[in-house]
Amino acid sequence: MENAVVIDRLTKKFGDFTAVDEIGLTVQKGEIFGFLGANGAGKTTAIRMLCGLLLPTSGSGSVGGFDIYKETERIKKSIGYMSQKFSLYQDLTGDENLWFYGSVYQIPRRDLRKRMEELTETLGLSEFTNRPAGSLPVGWRQRLALATALLHRPKILFLDEPTAGIDPVFRRRFWEILYRLADEGTTLFVTTHYMDEAEFCRRISIMHQGKIIEVGKPQDLIARYDQPNLQETFITLISQEGGNG
């Protein structure tokens, strides 16, 4: 299979501090890949490099076939990105946010209206797009943020803690949406603190203190470390590395 993301010895330093330390991995097209690690492990810094928002210190990589040093603008146009924090304009309605981001992506007006209708139906947003984004419950804000990330039909979608603060029922529904996207061929690169969510991924990596310490299918890792579930596997790995997670 073709690879959507390829990185080799990717490193980011801030002065004497190494936030990302020579990490390497590949993510296949259409794969749901979980990027796991405790707070401060370096996940968000790594994602920002992959999204063309932060230049690496060293190493190499490509996203969607575009070089992360030389083709950052092409990367930005070809991917969808949903950040940890709600980044839409809270005083604008859902529709107004979608119109604004559609214009940023330079989607023709007629195509944008059709795309907005598709996403509103797919994500169940019809009752909420005429309300100010800041007034929506957390789960619906996240769906709206996902809609804006999908407006331009990206082939690769980066999701940084997309379900943080969402109740378990809504989290399950959100992941049902992500599965549908993957079935349609979208590559999903997801960070999460919820180990039950991580088990939905085809493969995962576990990051600790800037390094990737393990990569594999969730059930394979659980079996390899002889643990009852992924959470205990994660704790075991972090403990072996001398950290407390």
Secondary structure, DSSP 8 states (H G I E B T S, - for coil): --EEEEEEEEEEEETTEEEEEEEEEEEETT-EEEEEE-TTSSHHHHHHHHTTSS--SEEEEEETTEETTT-HHHHHHHEEEE-SS--S-TTSBHHHHHHHHHHHTT--HHHHHHHHHHHHHHTT-TTTTTSBGGGS-HHHHHHHHHHHHHTT--SEEEEESTTTT--HHHHHHHHHHHHHHHHTT-EEEEE-S-HHHHTTSSEEEEEETTEEEEEE-HHHHHHHTT-SSHHHHHHHHHHHTT---
